[in-house]
Amino acid sequence: MLSIRVLREEDNPIIASVIRSVLVELGVPKVGTAYADPELDALTSAYQGERSRYFVVEQEGRVIGGAGIAPLAGESPEICELQKMYFLPAARGLGVGEKMIHQCLDFAREEDFQLCYLETLPYMKDAQKLNRKVGFDYIDGPMGNTGHTSCNVWLTKSLL
């Protein structure tokens, strides 16, 4: 059985390992992506700020993926970012990604965000397909200050 819940302190090393293993599996550059994010090993601290939350998905008590919402650094306060959404192969094809996005966007709406931004890489076609399915649209350039210089596909979704 799959369940989505808020990240707990004891999940930090597990979700960091999940994210890094998925990035390695996909051949993502280690520089300029989530792989190199300094907060990756302490996500509970990174998501303790106001209007921030990270969710994990569990399968039979094992964390197999996650995603977060936080204000988009360097942008106006009504813009959030869907962040660090990665799933192990065991979670793929089960509708978990769509459920997780809805969980994150529901939280974003509760926090009065009006626009959600995300960035990805050109070859992450399955992620882009899912993002488009839930209403994200491509934009011409990056927003905010994410530090993910290797990510060159950008999307937004109105939350109004």
ZABAVO-566114 format. One record per residue (C-alpha): residue number from 1; residue in three letters; x, y, z. Coordinates in steps of 0.02 Angstrom, whole numbers. Example, Ala and Ser with C-alpha at 12.3 -4.5 7.8 and 13.67 -1.06 7.14 Angstrom:
REM ZABAVO-566114
<atom num="1" residuo="ALA" x="615" y="-225" z="390"/>
<atom num="2" residuo="SER" x="684" y="-53" z="357"/>
REM end
This chain:
REM ZABAVO-566114
<atom num="1" residuo="MET" x="0" y="0" z="0"/>
<atom num="2" residuo="LEU" x="61" y="174" z="-45"/>
<atom num="3" residuo="SER" x="42" y="325" z="67"/>
<atom num="4" residuo="ILE" x="97" y="507" z="59"/>
<atom num="5" residuo="ARG" x="151" y="597" z="217"/>
<atom num="6" residuo="VAL" x="255" y="744" z="275"/>
<atom num="7" residuo="LEU" x="443" y="717" z="285"/>
<atom num="8" residuo="ARG" x="513" y="674" z="457"/>
<atom num="9" residuo="GLU" x="689" y="700" z="524"/>
<atom num="10" residuo="GLU" x="730" y="515" z="515"/>
<atom num="11" residuo="ASP" x="688" y="518" z="329"/>
<atom num="12" residuo="ASN" x="830" y="639" z="287"/>
<atom num="13" residuo="PRO" x="965" y="512" z="239"/>
<atom num="14" residuo="ILE" x="838" y="400" z="153"/>
<atom num="15" residuo="ILE" x="762" y="533" z="39"/>
<atom num="16" residuo="ALA" x="935" y="605" z="1"/>
<atom num="17" residuo="SER" x="988" y="431" z="-56"/>
<atom num="18" residuo="VAL" x="829" y="409" z="-159"/>
<atom num="19" residuo="ILE" x="853" y="576" z="-247"/>
<atom num="20" residuo="ARG" x="1038" y="546" z="-283"/>
<atom num="21" residuo="SER" x="1008" y="370" z="-346"/>
<atom num="22" residuo="VAL" x="872" y="428" z="-466"/>
<atom num="23" residuo="LEU" x="982" y="570" z="-529"/>
<atom num="24" residuo="VAL" x="1126" y="448" z="-560"/>
<atom num="25" residuo="GLU" x="1006" y="326" z="-644"/>
<atom num="26" residuo="LEU" x="947" y="464" z="-762"/>
<atom num="27" residuo="GLY" x="1124" y="524" z="-799"/>
<atom num="28" residuo="VAL" x="1089" y="697" z="-729"/>
<atom num="29" residuo="PRO" x="1240" y="811" z="-707"/>
<atom num="30" residuo="LYS" x="1298" y="818" z="-526"/>
<atom num="31" residuo="VAL" x="1336" y="1003" z="-541"/>
<atom num="32" residuo="GLY" x="1197" y="1129" z="-569"/>
<atom num="33" residuo="THR" x="1058" y="1010" z="-517"/>
<atom num="34" residuo="ALA" x="974" y="950" z="-357"/>
<atom num="35" residuo="TYR" x="1117" y="824" z="-336"/>
<atom num="36" residuo="ALA" x="1231" y="964" z="-275"/>
<atom num="37" residuo="ASP" x="1104" y="1057" z="-168"/>
<atom num="38" residuo="PRO" x="1181" y="1089" z="2"/>
<atom num="39" residuo="GLU" x="1017" y="1056" z="94"/>
<atom num="40" residuo="LEU" x="990" y="886" z="14"/>
<atom num="41" residuo="ASP" x="1054" y="793" z="167"/>
<atom num="42" residuo="ALA" x="944" y="894" z="287"/>
<atom num="43" residuo="LEU" x="780" y="921" z="196"/>
<atom num="44" residuo="THR" x="679" y="934" z="357"/>
<atom num="45" residuo="SER" x="779" y="1092" z="398"/>
<atom num="46" residuo="ALA" x="763" y="1158" z="221"/>
<atom num="47" residuo="TYR" x="574" y="1140" z="226"/>
<atom num="48" residuo="GLN" x="544" y="1210" z="400"/>
<atom num="49" residuo="GLY" x="522" y="1385" z="332"/>
<atom num="50" residuo="GLU" x="354" y="1467" z="314"/>
<atom num="51" residuo="ARG" x="251" y="1407" z="167"/>
<atom num="52" residuo="SER" x="368" y="1259" z="137"/>
<atom num="53" residuo="ARG" x="332" y="1074" z="147"/>
<atom num="54" residuo="TYR" x="411" y="914" z="84"/>
<atom num="55" residuo="PHE" x="310" y="755" z="63"/>
<atom num="56" residuo="VAL" x="370" y="576" z="46"/>
<atom num="57" residuo="VAL" x="282" y="425" z="-24"/>
<atom num="58" residuo="GLU" x="298" y="261" z="69"/>
<atom num="59" residuo="GLN" x="269" y="85" z="8"/>
<atom num="60" residuo="GLU" x="252" y="-41" z="150"/>
<atom num="61" residuo="GLY" x="349" y="76" z="266"/>
<atom num="62" residuo="ARG" x="489" y="111" z="142"/>
<atom num="63" residuo="VAL" x="516" y="287" z="73"/>
<atom num="64" residuo="ILE" x="518" y="273" z="-117"/>
<atom num="65" residuo="GLY" x="505" y="454" z="-171"/>
<atom num="66" residuo="GLY" x="458" y="630" z="-128"/>
<atom num="67" residuo="ALA" x="423" y="809" z="-182"/>
<atom num="68" residuo="GLY" x="416" y="980" z="-102"/>
<atom num="69" residuo="ILE" x="343" y="1153" z="-117"/>
<atom num="70" residuo="ALA" x="431" y="1311" z="-60"/>
<atom num="71" residuo="PRO" x="434" y="1495" z="-107"/>
<atom num="72" residuo="LEU" x="536" y="1521" z="-265"/>
<atom num="73" residuo="ALA" x="698" y="1606" z="-212"/>
<atom num="74" residuo="GLY" x="722" y="1775" z="-291"/>
<atom num="75" residuo="GLU" x="540" y="1796" z="-346"/>
<atom num="76" residuo="SER" x="385" y="1880" z="-278"/>
<atom num="77" residuo="PRO" x="298" y="1796" z="-130"/>
<atom num="78" residuo="GLU" x="152" y="1730" z="-231"/>
<atom num="79" residuo="ILE" x="266" y="1614" z="-333"/>
<atom num="80" residuo="CYS" x="316" y="1442" z="-269"/>
<atom num="81" residuo="GLU" x="422" y="1305" z="-340"/>
<atom num="82" residuo="LEU" x="387" y="1119" z="-354"/>
<atom num="83" residuo="GLN" x="552" y="1047" z="-297"/>
<atom num="84" residuo="LYS" x="649" y="885" z="-287"/>
<atom num="85" residuo="MET" x="515" y="771" z="-356"/>
<atom num="86" residuo="TYR" x="596" y="602" z="-382"/>
<atom num="87" residuo="PHE" x="537" y="423" z="-368"/>
<atom num="88" residuo="LEU" x="624" y="255" z="-364"/>
<atom num="89" residuo="PRO" x="575" y="134" z="-503"/>
<atom num="90" residuo="ALA" x="458" y="43" z="-381"/>
<atom num="91" residuo="ALA" x="347" y="199" z="-375"/>
<atom num="92" residuo="ARG" x="337" y="231" z="-561"/>
<atom num="93" residuo="GLY" x="185" y="190" z="-666"/>
<atom num="94" residuo="LEU" x="70" y="182" z="-513"/>
<atom num="95" residuo="GLY" x="-1" y="358" z="-522"/>
<atom num="96" residuo="VAL" x="106" y="413" z="-376"/>
<atom num="97" residuo="GLY" x="181" y="561" z="-468"/>
<atom num="98" residuo="GLU" x="12" y="636" z="-508"/>
<atom num="99" residuo="LYS" x="-49" y="610" z="-329"/>
<atom num="100" residuo="MET" x="109" y="690" z="-263"/>
<atom num="101" residuo="ILE" x="93" y="842" z="-377"/>
<atom num="102" residuo="HIS" x="-87" y="867" z="-321"/>
<atom num="103" residuo="GLN" x="-34" y="852" z="-139"/>
<atom num="104" residuo="CYS" x="99" y="984" z="-166"/>
<atom num="105" residuo="LEU" x="-13" y="1101" z="-265"/>
<atom num="106" residuo="ASP" x="-153" y="1086" z="-137"/>
<atom num="107" residuo="PHE" x="-29" y="1139" z="-3"/>
<atom num="108" residuo="ALA" x="30" y="1283" z="-115"/>
<atom num="109" residuo="ARG" x="-148" y="1345" z="-134"/>
<atom num="110" residuo="GLU" x="-176" y="1334" z="55"/>
<atom num="111" residuo="GLU" x="-23" y="1446" z="73"/>
<atom num="112" residuo="ASP" x="-97" y="1572" z="-51"/>
<atom num="113" residuo="PHE" x="30" y="1546" z="-190"/>
<atom num="114" residuo="GLN" x="-37" y="1600" z="-359"/>
<atom num="115" residuo="LEU" x="92" y="1524" z="-477"/>
<atom num="116" residuo="CYS" x="197" y="1367" z="-468"/>
<atom num="117" residuo="TYR" x="363" y="1353" z="-560"/>
<atom num="118" residuo="LEU" x="470" y="1200" z="-595"/>
<atom num="119" residuo="GLU" x="623" y="1160" z="-694"/>
<atom num="120" residuo="THR" x="688" y="1000" z="-769"/>
<atom num="121" residuo="LEU" x="801" y="931" z="-905"/>
<atom num="122" residuo="PRO" x="757" y="900" z="-1088"/>
<atom num="123" residuo="TYR" x="777" y="712" z="-1079"/>
<atom num="124" residuo="MET" x="663" y="692" z="-927"/>
<atom num="125" residuo="LYS" x="517" y="660" z="-1045"/>
<atom num="126" residuo="ASP" x="408" y="562" z="-924"/>
<atom num="127" residuo="ALA" x="418" y="702" z="-796"/>
<atom num="128" residuo="GLN" x="374" y="831" z="-929"/>
<atom num="129" residuo="LYS" x="227" y="726" z="-989"/>
<atom num="130" residuo="LEU" x="160" y="716" z="-811"/>
<atom num="131" residuo="ASN" x="186" y="902" z="-781"/>
<atom num="132" residuo="ARG" x="92" y="945" z="-940"/>
<atom num="133" residuo="LYS" x="-48" y="823" z="-894"/>
<atom num="134" residuo="VAL" x="-81" y="917" z="-730"/>
<atom num="135" residuo="GLY" x="-81" y="1086" z="-815"/>
<atom num="136" residuo="PHE" x="97" y="1152" z="-818"/>
<atom num="137" residuo="ASP" x="146" y="1252" z="-973"/>
<atom num="138" residuo="TYR" x="319" y="1282" z="-1045"/>
<atom num="139" residuo="ILE" x="397" y="1454" z="-1026"/>
<atom num="140" residuo="ASP" x="544" y="1530" z="-1120"/>
<atom num="141" residuo="GLY" x="669" y="1551" z="-979"/>
<atom num="142" residuo="PRO" x="710" y="1520" z="-798"/>
<atom num="143" residuo="MET" x="632" y="1609" z="-651"/>
<atom num="144" residuo="GLY" x="703" y="1645" z="-479"/>
<atom num="145" residuo="ASN" x="870" y="1593" z="-411"/>
<atom num="146" residuo="THR" x="870" y="1403" z="-394"/>
<atom num="147" residuo="GLY" x="1054" y="1376" z="-432"/>
<atom num="148" residuo="HIS" x="1007" y="1236" z="-552"/>
<atom num="149" residuo="THR" x="1105" y="1301" z="-700"/>
<atom num="150" residuo="SER" x="1100" y="1132" z="-789"/>
<atom num="151" residuo="CYS" x="910" y="1130" z="-793"/>
<atom num="152" residuo="ASN" x="852" y="1211" z="-955"/>
<atom num="153" residuo="VAL" x="668" y="1165" z="-968"/>
<atom num="154" residuo="TRP" x="550" y="1277" z="-869"/>
<atom num="155" residuo="LEU" x="364" y="1265" z="-835"/>
<atom num="156" residuo="THR" x="232" y="1357" z="-735"/>
<atom num="157" residuo="LYS" x="53" y="1326" z="-679"/>
<atom num="158" residuo="SER" x="-74" y="1451" z="-619"/>
<atom num="159" residuo="LEU" x="-146" y="1407" z="-449"/>
<atom num="160" residuo="LEU" x="-293" y="1526" z="-462"/>
REM end
